[in-house]
Amino acid sequence: DDYNALQIDNGVKVSSSFDNYGEEFKSSTMIYSGIFNAISSVNNLNEFNMAEKITKDLNPSYGSIQALKTRDTNLVAFCEDKVLQVTTNRDALYNADGNPQLISTNRVLGTAVPFGGNYGISTNPESLAVDQFRIYFSDMQRGAILRLSNDGITPISSIGMKTYFRDHLKKTDLIIGSFDTVNGEYNLTLDFKQSEGTNDVTISYNEDSKGWVSFKSFIPESGLSVGGK
């Protein structure tokens, strides 16, 4: 079309072909859009500009990303075999002694640092439940129930219930997690496979007691605490 013209002329259009063009499923990659700012009436949520670096690839050996959770200024990525913390709107540089130093950057997603421990969320993101700075989830492949807090990942299933969860988690179809803010309890429902012939159960972990305190009589499909109820 004419250089610097106000409209495109009718006629031949130049095009190109791409080898192996098609849909690609990337289970360990994150992508983000433009910003949304209600104050200045900016809504670029439908904008994915390929000229910008809008993707973040995690190590595929950690398995697929099952859940994402924001925590303060970081993003926690729950993969099948690992849990990682991704810095947002900044990047981390490491000194020779291994201590990170944070610097300002225009990158939306920065360094992905795995938490200690060989734990992930397997393929049960429905087990994720949050209470303030604590995040509870299950790892069916390793037969463990875990808590992510300021001190890292702790296998709370080891508190008197290690053998029980190791034997029963692998028999489930669903592992539903919810947090009861009134009683301060993480309720975990095990939905067993029909072939197991076992009744579903709900088990509660109490933070004050630091242990598994009760088998409950209800079998919820989901659970949520709102407004102190």
BELZIQUI-V469482 format. One record per residue. SS is DSSP state (~ for helix, > for strand, _ for the rest). PSI is psi in whole degrees, 0 to 359 (NA if undefined). OMEGA is omega in radians with two decimals (none if undefined). Layout:
((SS | PSI | OMEGA) (SS | PSI | OMEGA))
This chain:
((_ | 165 | -3.04) (_ | 145 | 3.14) (_ | 128 | 3.05) (_ | 26 | 3.14) (_ | 160 | -3.12) (_ | 342 | -3.13) (_ | 163 | -3.13) (_ | 132 | 3.11) (_ | 151 | 3.00) (_ | 144 | 3.12) (_ | 200 | -3.07) (_ | 136 | 3.08) (_ | 135 | 3.14) (_ | 134 | 3.11) (_ | 168 | -3.13) (_ | 158 | 3.12) (_ | 150 | 3.14) (_ | 130 | 3.09) (_ | 144 | 3.07) (_ | 34 | 3.10) (_ | 136 | 3.12) (_ | 180 | -3.14) (_ | 138 | -3.14) (_ | 131 | 3.14) (_ | 113 | -3.11) (_ | 100 | -2.99) (_ | 348 | -3.12) (_ | 27 | -3.12) (> | 139 | 3.05) (> | 145 | 3.10) (> | 144 | -3.13) (_ | 155 | -3.06) (_ | 193 | 3.02) (_ | 180 | -3.03) (_ | 161 | 3.00) (> | 125 | 3.13) (> | 105 | -3.08) (_ | 332 | -3.09) (_ | 316 | -3.11) (_ | 11 | 3.10) (_ | 42 | 3.08) (> | 122 | 3.13) (> | 96 | 3.12) (_ | 30 | -3.10) (_ | 338 | 3.13) (_ | 9 | -3.10) (_ | 120 | 3.06) (_ | 93 | -3.01) (_ | 112 | -3.11) (_ | 344 | 3.09) (_ | 339 | 3.10) (_ | 159 | 3.06) (_ | 97 | -3.01) (_ | 12 | 3.12) (> | 156 | 3.07) (> | 116 | -3.11) (> | 129 | 3.01) (_ | 165 | -3.13) (_ | 118 | -3.10) (~ | 343 | 3.11) (~ | 345 | 3.09) (~ | 353 | -3.10) (_ | 183 | -3.09) (_ | 154 | 3.07) (> | 123 | -3.10) (> | 330 | -3.09) (> | 150 | 3.06) (> | 138 | -3.14) (> | 127 | 3.09) (> | 142 | 3.12) (> | 109 | -3.03) (_ | 239 | -3.11) (_ | 15 | -3.14) (> | 163 | 3.08) (> | 126 | 3.12) (> | 123 | 3.13) (> | 121 | 3.13) (> | 108 | 3.08) (> | 175 | -3.10) (_ | 322 | -3.03) (_ | 9 | -3.11) (_ | 153 | 3.03) (> | 129 | -3.05) (> | 152 | 3.05) (> | 123 | -3.11) (> | 123 | 3.09) (> | 142 | -3.12) (> | 139 | 3.14) (> | 22 | 3.10) (> | 169 | -3.14) (> | 158 | -3.11) (> | 126 | 3.02) (> | 139 | -3.07) (> | 134 | 3.03) (_ | 176 | 3.13) (_ | 332 | 3.14) (_ | 2 | 3.08) (_ | 357 | 3.14) (_ | 132 | -3.12) (> | 144 | 3.03) (> | 125 | -3.08) (> | 136 | 3.10) (> | 158 | 3.13) (> | 143 | 3.13) (> | 161 | 3.10) (> | 6 | 3.09) (> | 133 | -3.11) (> | 313 | 3.12) (> | 122 | -3.07) (> | 223 | -3.04) (> | 136 | 3.07) (> | 115 | -3.09) (> | 121 | 3.13) (> | 144 | 3.01) (_ | 155 | 3.12) (_ | 146 | -3.13) (_ | 138 | -3.14) (_ | 67 | 3.14) (_ | 148 | 3.00) (_ | 198 | 3.13) (_ | 10 | -3.09) (_ | 230 | 3.09) (_ | 41 | -3.11) (_ | 65 | 3.10) (~ | 344 | 3.13) (~ | 349 | 3.12) (~ | 354 | -3.07) (_ | 131 | 3.07) (> | 146 | -3.00) (> | 138 | 3.00) (> | 104 | -3.12) (_ | 245 | -3.11) (_ | 1 | 3.13) (> | 140 | 3.07) (> | 126 | -3.12) (> | 142 | 3.11) (> | 170 | -3.10) (> | 157 | 3.03) (> | 93 | -3.05) (~ | 323 | -3.09) (~ | 328 | -3.11) (~ | 5 | 3.07) (_ | 44 | -3.06) (> | 149 | 2.97) (> | 134 | -2.92) (> | 154 | 3.05) (> | 126 | 3.06) (> | 117 | -3.12) (> | 193 | -3.12) (_ | 337 | 3.14) (_ | 13 | 3.11) (> | 203 | -3.08) (> | 130 | 3.11) (> | 126 | 3.07) (> | 92 | -3.09) (~ | 347 | 3.07) (~ | 343 | 3.13) (~ | 350 | -3.13) (_ | 80 | 3.05) (_ | 358 | -3.06) (_ | 20 | -3.05) (~ | 310 | -3.12) (~ | 322 | -3.12) (~ | 309 | -3.10) (~ | 325 | 3.11) (~ | 325 | -3.12) (~ | 329 | -2.97) (~ | 333 | -3.08) (~ | 323 | -3.10) (~ | 351 | -3.14) (~ | 4 | -3.00) (> | 156 | 2.95) (> | 318 | -3.13) (> | 148 | 3.05) (> | 99 | -2.98) (> | 123 | -3.14) (> | 143 | 3.06) (> | 157 | -3.13) (> | 130 | 3.12) (> | 105 | -3.08) (_ | 337 | -3.14) (_ | 313 | -3.11) (_ | 355 | -3.12) (_ | 43 | -3.05) (> | 140 | 3.00) (> | 113 | -3.13) (> | 125 | -3.12) (> | 119 | -3.13) (> | 125 | 3.10) (> | 113 | 3.12) (> | 101 | -3.02) (> | 155 | 3.05) (_ | 147 | -3.12) (~ | 329 | -3.12) (~ | 343 | -3.13) (~ | 336 | 3.14) (_ | 29 | -3.10) (_ | 139 | 3.11) (_ | 143 | 3.10) (_ | 150 | -3.11) (> | 154 | 3.01) (> | 124 | -3.09) (> | 143 | -3.06) (> | 135 | 3.02) (> | 127 | -3.10) (> | 129 | -3.12) (_ | 323 | -3.14) (_ | 319 | -3.14) (_ | 346 | -3.11) (_ | 44 | 3.12) (> | 176 | 3.10) (> | 117 | -2.90) (> | 339 | -2.99) (> | 148 | 2.86) (> | 120 | -3.06) (> | 161 | -3.10) (_ | 348 | -3.08) (_ | 151 | 3.09) (_ | 90 | -3.06) (_ | 154 | 2.97) (_ | 333 | 3.07) (_ | 170 | -3.13) (_ | 148 | -3.10) (_ | 140 | 3.05) (_ | 127 | -3.11) (_ | 130 | 3.05) (_ | 34 | 3.14) (_ | 14 | 3.13) (_ | NA | none))
